[in-house]
Amino acid sequence: MLVDRATGHLSQISLPNFDLTYSATSWYRDYISYCGLSEDGKTVYAIVAQVGRRKPILKKSVGEVKDDGKAAYECSTPTWQRQPVRVSFQSQEGQKLTFTVRGHAVDVVDDTAEEEGTE
């Protein structure tokens, strides 16, 4: 549910590919990030959506669901960074994916290039 603070109006928001089993959400301003599951239940996606937009601004495949029902990429709750606006998805095994959010677009951040520049 989304609450308009000025008017008190309640509205339902839809989260594409949201699944209670795989999705732990994290909010930053009007953006929400989570790991979602495909409609056929076979693929796990890293998703960033903006409230009020129909399609997610990021939907990247990060893994498959194995035959035993466990995802190959089980991610924890995504974390947000403010300057610049970035979201990081981290798997239980330590694999990390970071994306920069710019308005209605998302760019992949190359962590290796960033580390080389700080040395």
C-alpha positions in Angstrom: 0.0 0.0 0.0 1.1 3.5 -0.8 -0.1 6.4 1.4 -0.2 10.0 0.1 0.8 12.0 3.1 -0.9 15.2 1.9 -4.3 13.7 1.2 -4.3 10.5 3.2 -5.2 8.6 0.0 -4.3 4.9 -0.1 -3.4 3.1 -3.3 -2.2 -0.4 -4.0 1.2 -0.7 -5.7 2.2 -3.6 -7.9 5.7 -5.1 -7.6 6.7 -7.0 -10.7 7.9 -10.5 -10.1 7.6 -10.1 -6.3 7.7 -13.4 -4.5 7.3 -13.8 -0.7 9.9 -16.6 -0.6 12.8 -14.8 -2.5 11.9 -11.2 -2.1 13.3 -9.0 0.7 12.6 -5.4 -0.1 14.6 -2.3 0.5 13.3 1.3 -0.1 15.2 4.5 -1.1 13.0 7.5 -1.8 10.5 6.3 -4.4 12.6 3.3 -5.5 12.3 -0.2 -4.2 14.8 -3.0 -4.8 14.4 -6.7 -4.3 15.1 -10.1 -5.8 12.1 -11.4 -7.7 11.1 -14.7 -9.3 10.0 -15.2 -12.9 6.4 -16.2 -13.6 7.5 -19.7 -14.5 9.4 -19.9 -11.2 12.8 -20.8 -12.8 14.7 -17.6 -12.8 15.7 -15.1 -10.0 16.0 -11.4 -11.0 17.5 -8.4 -9.3 14.8 -5.8 -9.6 14.7 -2.0 -9.1 11.3 -0.4 -9.5 10.1 3.2 -9.1 6.7 4.0 -7.6 4.3 5.2 -10.2 6.0 3.5 -13.1 4.5 0.4 -14.7 7.8 -1.4 -15.6 10.8 -1.9 -13.4 13.8 0.3 -14.3 16.1 -2.7 -13.7 15.3 -6.4 -14.2 18.5 -8.5 -14.4 18.7 -12.2 -14.3 21.0 -13.3 -11.5 20.4 -17.0 -11.2 18.3 -20.1 -11.7 16.1 -22.0 -9.3 17.4 -25.6 -8.9 15.3 -28.7 -9.0 15.2 -28.9 -5.2 13.4 -25.5 -5.1 16.4 -23.5 -3.9 17.7 -20.6 -5.9 21.2 -20.7 -7.2 21.4 -17.0 -6.3 19.8 -16.3 -2.9 20.2 -12.6 -2.2 20.0 -10.8 1.1 18.1 -7.5 1.4 19.6 -5.0 -1.1 21.5 -2.0 0.3 21.3 1.6 -1.0 24.0 4.2 -1.1 23.1 7.9 -1.4 26.0 9.7 -3.3 25.8 8.6 -6.0 22.5 6.7 -5.8 23.5 3.1 -6.0 21.9 -0.2 -5.0 23.8 -3.4 -4.3 22.5 -7.0 -4.4 24.6 -9.5 -2.5 24.2 -13.3 -2.7 24.6 -15.6 0.3 27.9 -16.7 -1.3 29.3 -13.2 -1.3 28.8 -12.3 -5.0 27.9 -8.6 -5.2 26.2 -6.7 -8.0 26.0 -2.9 -7.9 24.0 -0.6 -10.0 23.9 3.2 -10.3 20.4 4.7 -10.5 20.0 7.9 -12.6 16.4 9.0 -13.0 14.6 6.3 -15.1 17.9 4.5 -16.0 20.3 2.1 -14.3 24.0 1.5 -15.0 26.1 -1.4 -13.9 29.0 -0.4 -11.7 32.3 -2.1 -12.3 33.8 -2.6 -8.8 37.2 -3.6 -10.1 37.8 -0.4 -12.0 36.7 1.6 -8.9 39.1 -0.2 -6.7 42.0 0.3 -9.1 41.3 4.1 -9.2 41.5 4.4 -5.4 44.9 2.8 -5.1 
